[in-house]
Amino acid sequence: MAISKGANVPVAAAEVRVELGWRAGPGVPDADASALLLSGGRVRSDADFVFYNQPQDPSGAVRHGGKQQLPDGSVLDGLTVRLPGLDPAVETVVLAASSDGGPFGALPGLYLRLLDAVTGAELVRFEDTGATTETAFVLGELYRRGEGWKFRAVGQGYDSGLAGLATDYGIQVDAEPAPVTAPASHPAPVPAPAPPVPAAPPGTPAAPAAPLSLSKITLTKEAPKLSLRKHGAVGGLLRVNLNWSAAPQPAPTAAQPQKSGGWLTKLRNAAQGQGANALASRDLDLACLWQLRDGSAGIVQAIGQRFGGLHEPPFVQLANDDRTGAVATGEDLWINLDRSAEIQRLLVFAFAFDGRPLNGLNGLATLFPASGVPVELPLDGCDFPATSCVVALLENDGEGLVVHREGRWFQATPQLSNHQMIDQAYGWGLSWSAGSK
């Protein structure tokens, strides 16, 4: 059901999926969905802001689900809201978005819709947003009415981006000062050590929490490397998340009309599937080759139940194995950065356990450090029937781990498995045998 700006409708479902969608294309900006949990018109703390850097609220009732790119060329960013799980003090859940690379007026086909998270049925859709030069937008809100909930189409824009929107609702936002670069002919000054901080007397209120950072870093072919230490990720657990989506298919032209046959078409169709559920029933596995500084080496993966460990070698652990493609948040791998001095290198890769090709799929790996901003590594689709993809190489440079965006694709053969090809390409030197889950 489509509604116009200012209209409201009851929400019958207990759990809803919120989809922010638009059509991708050359020069089209990116966008990110977010939610603010309000009590008395403002957040109670920064923890009530759910977005790409803080993917859920403390109760877990509101979660950021991540992006998907559909075969028709549209892009979705999503949230899930479990209404009965919200704290009774939360009166409103604001459904907002921010743009990156241009204003909302440059996002064709922009819409927000709510679906029943259980059945997938569309509950309400808001398309006529009136967006022009805004870089942040409140598209709608869920609000309590009696014992139930309603949705209102809002359509209010901000020219001050996500920071302006968040600040308006009481979020403390990190100013993100620009780094100072020393002249090439002079060494950078070494900051003086901070004086000791005296203990606060009893009864002193706790200092306010550090402001939220709205930044994220994207590694590209032109800038493929990043030092975790230099970007503040010096300890704690690093979560590596990998998500796949179907790549958009180019529209047929007079020069290249649509073809229905051929081996390459069959392979592409096998990878892409049909419709928005193209990834259903796919078993795409995340794995990690590891090598410690003492010379030991091995692999973390679901095959052979080699899930690893965070507090003993290899200090890497696989969190979940999605065999169906139905888990919207993808697969997670965790790395204990407190033990990074003992790690020589880590190679994160994905492979198709079912042997079906990965061409026609795009991937997005995101590194979420305990401190510092998230790091995105987009994996553009390949043009041959690859069965595995190396996502990232993390190497110890003597001061910490450095992330290298790889994006290399491999195709298994009857003679060499995915693992053997990747091992040979990166010189790990392991012995391999057939395995199962």
DAPE-V650983 format. One record per backbone hydrogen bond with DSSP energy under -1.0 kcal/mol. NH is the residue of the N-H (numbers start at 1). CO is the residue of the C=O. If there is no record, write none. Layout:
# DAPE-V650983
nh:NH co:CO
nh:NH co:CO
This chain:
# DAPE-V650983
nh:3 co:125
nh:6 co:153
nh:7 co:4
nh:9 co:151
nh:11 co:149
nh:16 co:81
nh:17 co:115
nh:18 co:79
nh:19 co:113
nh:20 co:77
nh:21 co:111
nh:22 co:75
nh:23 co:108
nh:24 co:73
nh:28 co:25
nh:30 co:100
nh:32 co:98
nh:34 co:96
nh:35 co:50
nh:36 co:94
nh:37 co:48
nh:38 co:92
nh:39 co:42
nh:43 co:169
nh:48 co:45
nh:49 co:46
nh:50 co:35
nh:51 co:54
nh:54 co:51
nh:57 co:62
nh:60 co:57
nh:63 co:80
nh:64 co:55
nh:65 co:78
nh:68 co:76
nh:70 co:74
nh:73 co:70
nh:75 co:22
nh:76 co:68
nh:77 co:20
nh:79 co:18
nh:80 co:63
nh:81 co:16
nh:82 co:61
nh:83 co:14
nh:85 co:82
nh:86 co:83
nh:90 co:87
nh:91 co:38
nh:92 co:38
nh:93 co:142
nh:94 co:36
nh:95 co:140
nh:96 co:34
nh:97 co:137
nh:98 co:32
nh:99 co:135
nh:100 co:30
nh:104 co:134
nh:105 co:132
nh:106 co:103
nh:107 co:104
nh:111 co:21
nh:112 co:126
nh:113 co:19
nh:114 co:124
nh:115 co:17
nh:116 co:121
nh:117 co:15
nh:120 co:116
nh:123 co:114
nh:124 co:114
nh:125 co:1
nh:126 co:112
nh:129 co:127
nh:135 co:158
nh:136 co:158
nh:137 co:97
nh:138 co:156
nh:139 co:95
nh:140 co:95
nh:141 co:152
nh:142 co:93
nh:143 co:150
nh:144 co:91
nh:145 co:148
nh:148 co:145
nh:150 co:143
nh:151 co:9
nh:152 co:141
nh:153 co:7
nh:154 co:139
nh:155 co:138
nh:156 co:138
nh:158 co:136
nh:164 co:160
nh:165 co:161
nh:166 co:162
nh:167 co:163
nh:168 co:164
nh:170 co:167
nh:171 co:166
nh:174 co:212
nh:186 co:183
nh:204 co:201
nh:212 co:172
nh:217 co:374
nh:219 co:376
nh:220 co:223
nh:226 co:403
nh:228 co:401
nh:232 co:229
nh:233 co:228
nh:234 co:232
nh:238 co:335
nh:239 co:368
nh:240 co:333
nh:241 co:366
nh:242 co:331
nh:243 co:364
nh:245 co:362
nh:247 co:360
nh:249 co:71
nh:253 co:256
nh:266 co:262
nh:267 co:263
nh:268 co:264
nh:269 co:265
nh:270 co:266
nh:271 co:267
nh:272 co:268
nh:273 co:269
nh:280 co:277
nh:281 co:324
nh:282 co:279
nh:285 co:351
nh:287 co:349
nh:288 co:300
nh:289 co:347
nh:290 co:298
nh:291 co:345
nh:292 co:296
nh:293 co:342
nh:295 co:292
nh:298 co:290
nh:300 co:288
nh:301 co:306
nh:304 co:436
nh:305 co:302
nh:307 co:305
nh:309 co:316
nh:315 co:312
nh:317 co:334
nh:318 co:307
nh:319 co:332
nh:330 co:327
nh:331 co:242
nh:333 co:240
nh:334 co:317
nh:335 co:238
nh:336 co:315
nh:337 co:236
nh:337 co:335
nh:339 co:336
nh:340 co:337
nh:342 co:339
nh:343 co:340
nh:344 co:291
nh:345 co:291
nh:346 co:394
nh:347 co:289
nh:348 co:392
nh:349 co:287
nh:350 co:389
nh:351 co:285
nh:352 co:387
nh:353 co:283
nh:355 co:352
nh:358 co:386
nh:361 co:358
nh:362 co:245
nh:363 co:379
nh:364 co:243
nh:365 co:377
nh:366 co:241
nh:367 co:375
nh:368 co:239
nh:375 co:367
nh:376 co:217
nh:377 co:365
nh:379 co:363
nh:386 co:384
nh:387 co:410
nh:388 co:410
nh:389 co:350
nh:390 co:408
nh:391 co:348
nh:392 co:348
nh:393 co:404
nh:394 co:346
nh:395 co:402
nh:396 co:344
nh:397 co:400
nh:402 co:395
nh:403 co:226
nh:404 co:393
nh:405 co:224
nh:406 co:391
nh:407 co:390
nh:408 co:390
nh:410 co:388
nh:413 co:416
nh:421 co:417
nh:422 co:418
nh:423 co:419
nh:424 co:420
nh:425 co:421
nh:426 co:422
nh:427 co:423
nh:428 co:423
